[in-house]
Amino acid sequence: MKHFNLDNDTAFLNYIIMRLQKEKLVENKSEKELFAFLIPNKSWQKYKKSWYHWRNEYVKSLRKSKDIKEAIAKTLQFDSSVWNASSFEKMKALQNSIKFLKKSKNVDISSILPKDSPMTKEQEELLKKIKNIFSCQEIKKHLLQYPHFLEQRISNQSYILELLNYLYRLACYDLLEEYIFKALLPDNRCSNTVRIIEAHTLGSLSTPRFEESARLLNSITPTNNLQEIDIKTAAISNIKRYYFSEANITKENLQTPLATLIRHYYELYVFENEYHYYPAINLLYLLKIVEFIFGKESQLLFMNPFEIEKTTLNSLKKDMKSTKKANRYYAYITKLEIQMLLYPHKEIKREFGLAIESLQPSQDMLQRTQRQIQQFITLVEKFNPYAPLDEIKKVQKLLLDASKSFKTPHKS
């Protein structure tokens, strides 16, 4: 096998195209057609300029377009880790890909596959009735009156998907797990959106399954940097909840999981210089746990917590302007949580109340915030009953009261 220096992404991309052309697999294709072959379902217009930069080696790395590298790996049937392998391993992986492509004609039959059926009039009427009920138990009674709508059929998919979103916003997690996910056909259940919802559901059940939730999240292939940060942060958070829910946890054996969790949250917090507020707020909670339980001299406090307030500002501002209700809620609430943790004597309950009243979050959103704060209070008080948590406890009570009064699961 002739040696090529494929140490950077651009060199490997051009080598891939050269070999595919030589094997007559992409013969006489234009640049746009090459892009479409290697990277289906991505916008040529969006990446056109980058494509020519890559091809002409004006840049050496596709790092900022991680989804592009994963798309190419998927098309060529090799593991995305190959991008970080040696030149020899890259050539070997591509050779296996070429063998696969020569055997496979990649016939696309998606256009003739049966589509999900639209809801029937009866399903629409039932869904309309359910959307005026805010009790999970009452909703269950209505669902069970129409068991044929809960069967895994094409004719039920549109109804089930709409029901899934409603029940998730209403935090009817046990209903989702018992009836809804199993009624979805595999292609719907395996979509990233549904898998993320199912993972969050597993971690929120009346008897949570934190480990399963984390494994499911970790199995999802992100499509961009921010989605990777969100998914991995959620996975780590389920592991955190698993560790901290151990009844026999002691101050001595708490340090090891704390150190591991802090390291992973920090890696996501500084990932690609995004400084995203989601891993940042989780990191801050852990740093404050360390401070309250082990003192400010602990070696686990490797950074100044006040840095988080400054570095996440751009990330917070961006989502505060988002058109998505969930993004706006989490950005505003995270900003308040940061202040609550950094300035524990500051009266901040009223600001939380105003934010909740203004943003009208769903039950699911409220309960996630409430669980985070409750977990923090429980763990700190277990080992330091004198920690200054009065203002944080007021916020916790506010969230509990809000979850009783805000019943409408608004669309996010």
N, C-alpha and C positions, 0 to 999 in steps of 0.2 A: 504494500500500500504506500503510494507516494506520500511524502511528508509535506504538510501545509502548516503554516503558522496561523492557528485559529484562536489566538489568545483573547480576542475581543469579539463582541457581539456582531459588529458590522462585517468583520472578516468571515465569520461563520455564516451569516446571512448570504453573503455573496457566494460563498462556497456551496451552500445549499442550492442556490439558483443555478450556478454553473453545472453542478452534478445532475440536477433535474433536467436541464436543457440537453446535456450530453446523452442522457438516457432517453431523450425524446418524450419525456413526460410533460414538459411545458414548452414544447417547441413552438417557435414563432409567436409567443404570447407577448403582448405589450406590457409595459410596466403596471398599468392598471389591472390587467388580467393576471399578471403574476401576483400582485397584491391580493386580488380576489381569491386566487387559488390557495395561497398560503394562509390568508387571514380572512376567512369568510365571515360574513355578518358584521364587519367593521366598515366604517365610513371611509371611502377613498379620499373624499374631499377633506376630511378631518386630518388624515395622516399623509396626504400627498407630499407636502413639503418635507416632512420628516423622512418619508420613504426615499426621496432623492438625496437627502443628506446621508442617510445610511448607505445607500448604494454607491455614492461617490466618496464615501469615507471621510466626510467632513466631520463626523463624530464617530466615536469608537464604541459607544454603549447604547443599548436600547433600554437601559435601566429605568428610565422615567416612563416607559411604556411597557410595564411588566405584563399587561394583558395581551400585548402583541406577541411577546415571546411565548406565552402560554398557548395562544391561538395557533402559532406555527408548530409548537410541539404537539398539539392535539391533532392537527392536520397530518403531520408526519408520523404520528403514533410513537413518539418517544417521550420519555419522562422529561418534564421541564427542568429537572436538575442537570440535564446534559449541558445546558448553557454555561454552567460553572465547571464543567469537566475539562480534562486535558484535550489537546488537539486530536490525539489518537482516539480517545473515547468518543469525541464528537464525530469523527469520520466513520467509526464503527457503527454508531447509532444511526447515522444517516444511511449507511449501506443497508442496514436492516429495514429502514423506512422505504428505501427504493424497492426492495424485494416485496414489501407489503403492497406498495402502490402498483407494481406491475401485476400483482395477482388480483388486486381489487380495481374494479371499474368505477367505484364511488358513485353508483347510480343513485340519484336523488329522487325519492318517491314521496317526499313530504307533502307535495301539492295534492296527492290523491288520497292521503291518509284521512280517515274520518275525523271531523272536527267535533269539539264539544258541542252538544246540542244546546240551543237556547232554553231558558227556563220555560216550563209550561205555565199556563195561567194559574193552575192550582198551586204550583211551587211559588210563583210570584205572590199570590195571596197569603200563603203560609209565611213566607219570608217577611212580608209587610206586617203581619200580625206579630211575629217574633220580635221585630225591630221596635215594637212598642212595649216590650217586656224587659225589665232590667234585673230580674232574678234568674240566676242560672238554673235553679231548681224548677222554676215555672217554665222556663224554656225547654227543659228536658221533657216535661210532661207533653208539651206540644210536639216535640220531635218524635216521641215514641208513638204518637197517634198516627204517624205516617212512616212506618218503618221501611217501606219500599223506596222512599226518597234517600235512605241512608245506605242503600246498597251500592256496590262498586260497579256502576254502569255509566256509559257515555251520556245517557239521557239525564244523569244526575249531576254531572260535573260542574256546570255553571252555577247551579243552586248551591252545591257543597262549597265551592270556592267563595261565593258571596257570604255564605253562612260562616265559613272559617274566619274571614276578616272581621265580621261582626262579633263573634264569640271571643276572638282574641282581644279586640279592643275592650270588651266588657270583662276581660280576665276570667272567662269561664274555662279555665285550663283543663280541668278534669273532663269536661264535656268534649273538648277537642280531642283529648287523648283517647277517650272511650269510644267515640262515634265518628268523628270527622276525618281524621287522618287516614283511617283504614278504609274510608269510603272513596278516597281519591284513587284514580288510576295512576300507575307508576310514573308516567311522564309528568303528570301534574305534581305528584308528591315529590318527585326528584328535582323540581325546579329550585333554584337558589332561594327564591323568595319564600317558598313553602318550607324548605328545609330549615331556614333561619327561624321561621315562626315555630316550627316543631321543636327545634332545639331550645328556644326560649320557654316554650310550654313545658318541656321535660324538667327544666330547672325551676319551674314555678308551680308544679303540682302540689296538692295537699300533702303528698309524700314525695318530695322532690327526688329526681334522679339526676343529680349533678354530673356524675361521671359520664353517663350516656349523653347528656346535653353537650358536654365539652368535646366528646369524641365526634359527635355529629357535626358540630361547628368546625372542628379541625379538618373534617373530610371535604369541606366545601372549597372549591377553587374560586378565589376572588377574581373580580374582573378589573380592579384598579387598586391603587395604593390605599385609598381611604376605606374601601370595603374590606381590604385585608386587615387594616388596623381595627375596624369595628368588629369583624368576626373573631379575630384572635383575642381581642380584649374581652369579648363576651365569653369565649372559651376559658380564658384564664380566670375570669370572675366566677365561673361555675366551679372550677377547682378550688378557688378561694373559699367559696361558700361550703364546699365539701370539707375542707380542712377545719374551718372555724365552727362547723356544726358538730364536731366531735365532742361528746359530753365529757370525756376524760382528758381533754387537752389541758396541759399544765403550762406554767410560765416558761419552764425550761425547754419543753419540746415545741413551744410556739415559735422560737427564733428561726429554726430551720425552714419551715414553710414560708415564714415572713420574708426571709432573705431571698428565697427562690421566686416568690411572687413579685417582690419589689424589682428584682433584676429583669423579669420578663415584662412587667408593665413599663419599666424605664426604656427597654429596647423599643417598644411600640411607641412610646411617648416621643422619642427622638428620631423615629424612623423617617428617613428621607427628609429630615428637617421639617416635618409637618407640624410637630408639637400639637397634636390633636387633643382636644379637651376630654375625650372619652377615656383613653388610657391615663391621661394626666390626673383626672379627678380620682380614679381608682388608686393611682400611685400616691396621691396626697392623703387619702384616707389611711393608707398603710403607714406612711411616714408619721402621721399624727398618732396612730396606734402605738408605734414604736416609742414615740416621744412620751406619751402618757404612761406607758407600761414599763419601759426600760430606761427612760430618762434621756435628756438632750445630749448626753455624752456617748450614747450607744453608737457602735461602729456601723449599724444599719442606716444611720442618718448620714448618708454619704453626700447629700446635696441639701441646699437651703430650700425648704418648702416654699418660700416666698418667690423663688424663681418661677414656679409654676404659674403664679398669678400673672406674671409679665409675659411669659413665652406663649401662653395659650390665648392671648388676647385676639390675635388675628383669626384663629380658628373659631372662637366664640362669635366674633362679629359677623363672620361669614354665614354661620348657621342662624344667627338672629334675624338675618334678612331672607332666610330660605322660604320658598313657597310651600314647603312641607311642614305641616303642623308639628309632627314629631321632632323634627330637627330644631325648630324654633323653641319648643318646650325644653328639650334637653340642654340647649345652649343657655337659655335664660336661667334655668334651675341650676345648672352646673356653675354658672358664674356666682350665684348666691351660695351654693355649697362651698365653693372655694373661700368666700368671705367668712362663712360660718365656721369653717375649720381653722382658718388662719387668725381669726379674731374672735375667739370663743366667748368673750364678754360683751361683744356687740349685740344689741337688740336687733334681730333680723327677721323675727317671726312675721311681722307685718309685711315686709317686702315679699316673703314667700307667698303670703296670702293674696297679695295684689297680683303677683305673677300667675298664680293658679286661677284666680278669678278671670283674669284677662285672657289667658291661653286656653282655658277650658280643656284640660287634658283628659284622655281616656282613663278608664280604670287601670288598664295595663301600665300606662306611663306613671300614674300616681303610685301604684304598688311597687314598681321597680325602685323609685326614689325612696319610698318608705322602707323597703327591705334593706337598702344600702345603709340608711341611717340607723335603723334598728340593730343591724348586725354590728355596726361600729359601737353603739352605746353598750350593747350586751357584752361584747368582748372587753372593752375598756373597763367597764364597771366590775367585771369578774376579777380583775387583777389590780385595779386602782379605784376603789369606791370614792376617793376624794377628788377625782379628776373634775375640772370645771366644765360640766356638761349641761348646766341648767338651760341655757339658751338653745342648745341642740335638742334637748328634750321637748322644749316648747314647739320647735319646728316639727318634731316627730308627731306630737299630738295633733298639730294642725293638719298634717298629712292624713292621719287616721280619720279625723273628722271630715276632711275633704272627700275621702274615698266613700264616705257614707252619703254625702250630699250630691256629689257629681256622678250621676248614674249614666248619663248619655255617653256611649262610646264613640265620640266624634271621630270622623275620618282623619287619618294622619297624612 
